[in-house]
Amino acid sequence: MKRLPIKMDGNELFLDKNDAIAFGQSWASDYKKSAYFDHIVFDNFLPKRLANNFLNNFPSLTKVSKVYADKQFEFNKKAFSPYELDQLLLNHFLFFNSEPFLSFLESLTGIKGLISDPSFLGGGLHEIEKGGKLGIHADFRIHTGLHLQRRINVLIYLNKNWSDSYGGNLELWDKKMISCFKEIKPIFNKCVIFNTDPESYHGHPEPLRAPISKTRKSIALYYYTASKSIYDEIPRVTTQFQARNNAEKKVLDSRKKFSLSKIITNEILPPFLVKKTRKGLLYFKEYMRSKRK
């Protein structure tokens, strides 16, 4: 059985710490089995009523916290912060930050000292509409606000009656970006947990083929550990998309050149000159925009 031993009294959630540890330990060897990067897939992970609470109270578009519109790699994706949701769902999200849930993750992954994120940076509820996609990538690994190192991803899908024809499978790719070694269908109450390593490449790169009335819904949770010198140990602070073919490689190469020049500018120029340069560029853009009118 792969269901986390959560008990519910009404909508209150309870997870005994010892039960959580025992459950994690029982699947720890499976978590380490992959030749590529540590991960595991659970079916029917949450109590059915809890999973239904998330689906039945999924927010409307008026509560969107962030919209992703990068047509090449991250398109038609919307994120909802737990703090923009109703109290029921917020309480459920806070449960995922509790000590018993962290104890489960520690015993499953072998990573000690896990820390939850009270701000749910990048996490919460995610929704992808028809035509949307998420390119293959390795996630950002530094929580710059808390100076923490990101270690674990937990994804729980909320899609009932999901047809294979819709696509939207989560793809896990090998470290050399040669091939996809696993596809995971995003069906209701399926959970995927994996290490947030520099080369834990994943995503769903093909546009979603679901009808307009059907969206790909999921819960996203991220967990961290502390580090004394995080900026020296982990230089990567943003999501790193990966190219599957030459067309994607050209796009990424052009972005890397711009990113490198930006880093060099910030490192070499004094802060006041960087600020002046940015302000000058803004004025120039406004001037060029006015000329086109």
Secondary structure as UniProt FT lines:
FT   STRAND          7..9
FT   TURN            10..11
FT   STRAND          12..14
FT   HELIX           17..26
FT   HELIX           28..31
FT   STRAND          39..42
FT   HELIX           48..56
FT   HELIX           61..63
FT   STRAND          66..70
FT   TURN            71..73
FT   STRAND          74..80
FT   HELIX           82..84
FT   HELIX           87..95
FT   TURN            96..97
FT   HELIX           99..109
FT   STRAND          115..116
FT   TURN            118..119
FT   TURN            121..122
FT   STRAND          124..138
FT   STRAND          142..143
FT   TURN            144..147
FT   STRAND          148..157
FT   HELIX           164..166
FT   STRAND          170..173
FT   TURN            175..176
FT   STRAND          180..184
FT   TURN            188..189
FT   STRAND          191..195
FT   TURN            198..199
FT   STRAND          202..204
FT   TURN            212..213
FT   STRAND          216..226
FT   TURN            228..229
FT   HELIX           230..233
FT   STRAND          240..241
FT   HELIX           246..268
FT   HELIX           271..292
//
